[in-house]
């Protein structure tokens, strides 16, 4: 499991050409989850932030 948090002035998420989320100034978190990751990995990551 990996995560990158970045401060942004604006961001949006599109799926198949449809915008499903957007934000102005704030923090954008990109999280990658693999098949071998479990609930303990998610908890450890959450406790970091």
N, C-alpha and C positions, 0 to 999 in steps of 0.2 A: 504494500500500500504506500502510495506517495501522495504528497499534497504540496501545492504551491499556492501561496497567498500573495496577492498583488494589489496595491492601492491603485484605483482607477478613477478617471474623471467621468467615464461612462462605459457601459458594457451592455451587451445583449446576447441572448441565446436564441438561435434559430434551429428548427428541426424541419427538414423537408421544405424549406422556404418560408415557414411560418414562425414569427417571433413568439416565443412562449414565455420569455422573461426579459426584463431590462432594469437597469438601475443607473442613477446618476452617480455622483461622487460616493465612493465607498470602497469596500474590500471585495475582491473577486477571488473565490477559492476554486482551484482546479484539483480534483481528487481522482486518482487512478486506483482502481480496485482489481485485484487478480483473483483467480479461482482459489488460490491457496490461502487467501486472506480470510480471517475469521472475525467473530465479534470482539475478541480480545484486541485484535489489531485496530479495529475501529475505536474502541474505548481508549487505547493508548494514544491514538492520534487526536481524539477529542480532548484529552487531558492536556495536551501540549498547547492547544489554543484556548 
